[in-house]
Amino acid sequence: MCIRDRCNMLYNSTLAQCQSLIENYRILEKLFAFVTKDQIFVTPILNALEALLYLGEQNKRSGANPFAKYIDMIGGTKVLEQLQHSRDEKTYEQVYNIIDHYF
């Protein structure tokens, strides 16, 4: 399965489907491993993460976004912080907004 397919799956899935993709297929780990390797996929991956975090925000329990907690647990927050040093202004702004809103 290619990276764009994985992004589209997260972007267009329900809460239960996203949880299954994360738990059974470790999709977030794969996306975070890839996002720093190829600039071409940064925007689709960030769009998918933003959609996932928004979904988690809409369905959070006990005050915490479960997807934000998981992303932080696997080191994704550090990857996002690294992406803030991108020369691409659009990438910087998108990452800044994700961190500011969800973390």
C-alpha positions in Angstrom: 0.0 0.0 0.0 1.4 3.4 -1.0 1.7 6.4 1.3 -1.0 8.3 -0.5 -3.4 5.4 0.0 -2.6 5.3 3.7 -3.2 9.0 4.0 -6.5 8.7 2.2 -7.5 5.9 4.5 -7.0 8.0 7.6 -8.5 11.1 6.0 -11.7 9.3 5.0 -12.2 6.9 7.9 -14.5 6.7 10.9 -13.2 6.7 14.4 -13.4 2.9 14.7 -11.7 2.5 11.3 -8.9 4.9 12.3 -8.4 3.1 15.6 -8.1 -0.2 13.8 -5.6 1.2 11.3 -3.5 2.5 14.1 -3.7 -0.5 16.4 -3.6 -3.3 13.8 -1.5 -1.8 11.0 0.7 0.7 12.9 -0.2 3.2 10.2 1.0 6.3 12.2 4.4 4.8 12.8 4.8 4.2 9.0 3.7 7.7 8.1 6.0 9.4 10.6 8.9 7.3 9.4 8.2 8.4 5.9 7.4 12.1 6.4 11.0 13.1 6.9 12.3 11.1 4.0 10.4 12.5 1.1 9.2 16.1 0.8 6.6 15.1 -1.8 4.5 13.4 0.8 4.7 15.9 3.6 1.5 17.7 2.7 -0.7 14.6 2.3 0.6 13.2 5.5 0.0 16.4 7.4 -3.5 16.6 6.0 -4.2 13.1 7.1 -2.8 13.8 10.6 -4.9 16.9 10.9 -8.0 15.0 9.9 -7.2 12.3 12.4 -6.5 14.7 15.2 -9.8 16.6 14.4 -11.7 13.3 14.6 -10.0 12.5 17.9 -10.9 16.0 19.2 -14.6 15.4 18.3 -14.6 12.1 20.1 -12.3 12.6 23.0 -13.0 11.1 26.4 -11.7 12.2 29.7 -10.5 15.5 28.3 -7.7 14.1 26.1 -7.5 13.5 22.4 -6.6 9.8 22.1 -4.8 10.3 18.8 -2.7 13.2 20.1 -1.7 11.1 23.0 -0.7 8.2 20.8 1.2 10.4 18.4 3.1 11.9 21.3 3.8 8.4 22.7 5.4 7.2 19.4 7.6 10.3 19.1 5.4 11.9 16.4 5.4 15.3 18.2 9.2 15.4 17.9 8.9 14.7 14.2 6.4 17.5 13.8 8.7 19.9 15.7 11.5 19.0 13.3 9.2 19.7 10.3 8.7 23.2 11.7 12.2 24.0 10.5 11.2 23.3 6.9 12.1 26.0 4.4 8.6 25.6 2.9 6.4 28.3 4.5 3.2 26.2 3.9 4.7 23.2 5.7 5.8 25.4 8.6 2.4 27.0 9.0 0.5 23.7 8.8 2.8 22.0 11.4 2.6 25.1 13.6 -1.2 25.0 13.5 -1.3 21.3 14.3 1.0 21.6 17.3 -0.7 24.7 18.5 -4.2 23.3 18.3 -3.8 19.7 19.3 -0.7 19.5 21.5 
